[in-house]
Amino acid sequence: MIISRTPVRISFFGGGTDLRDFYSTSYGAVLSTAIKKYIYVAVNRRFDEKIRVSYSETETVDSADQVKHSLIKECLKTAGIDKQIEIVTIADVPGHGTGLGSSSSLAVGTIIALKEYTNKPTNFEEAAKEACKIEIGTLKKPIGKQDQYIAALGGFRYIRFNADETVSTYTINPGKNTLEELETNLVSFYIPGSREGDVILADQRKNIPEKMKILEEMRNQAETGMEAIKNGDLSSFGKLLDKAWQLKSTLSNKISNPTISKFYRMGMDAGALGGKLSGAGGSGFLTFYCDKEHQKGLREALRELKEMKIKLEPGGSSIVYKESD
């Protein structure tokens, strides 16, 4: 039995510039952090020859080609496994529509668990590359690269996506007090609803040629946000979040909607300095930067939404349990 644990993330600045259509013209960059909410993948050898996969559904099949869950199927095929295995996934957050990068966390966690299972352990940067290859290359998802890297590596990071397809990552470590204050002042609420992230991203991707200037500004905000964190200037960080959300909302008319706009305005009126909706848009976690003295009013204003407590995660994907045969 092997169990991997992989964090999900909150991305603050630069989302959308990790799409190849943008970074291939220059470079993209995001500022993102892993959080202490996880995707767990348990892998075990079965007694019989079948493959059993358990997520929100349960499948028992004869070969990897018959697995309906496309991501797990491709991970099995990449690992060269075609029989006698059981895979169970467990998530701390809903697996669909959260905007926290859970799909890529599942990809990274499954890759790492299967590599360990086949006695071919991989480093986490290679796991991120492999997850990108499966999601973007094989499955043709219209997504970027940021989720795979922050899931694999963890921490608070500035991640740069270069035109030559290389990825550079930099850990942001301004000191315990700044990170603790940031953690205290991030307040996140879940807005449920139907959300087809791939559809929203495909529309956003289609609009890239006419939105290049906006995306360049969003990319530059990742560096500005990094400097604000390094300098402990969290008020500037919070206000920059508001500017980033206003820009992101213009990338596609599918990103926001009247419900999201209503709750965002309520949060800002309650005293938040800025905020953003995680992920592609449509629904998911709406995260505000709000000083402690205004948080009671913020929570009261958004009391109909479920709050998620945010804790920053310094580590990335890992094997948390391994039992020998």
Beta strands, then each sheet from edge to edge (+ up, - down):
strand 1: 2-13
strand 2: 27-45
strand 3: 51-54
strand 4: 58-61
strand 5: 85-91
strand 6: 156-162
strand 7: 167-171
strand 8: 186-191
strand 9: 274-277
strand 10: 284-289
strand 11: 306-308
strand 12: 318-322
sheet 1: 4+ 3- 5- 2+ 1- 12+
sheet 2: 4+ 3- 5- 2+ 6- 7+
sheet 3: 9+ 10- 8+ 11-
end
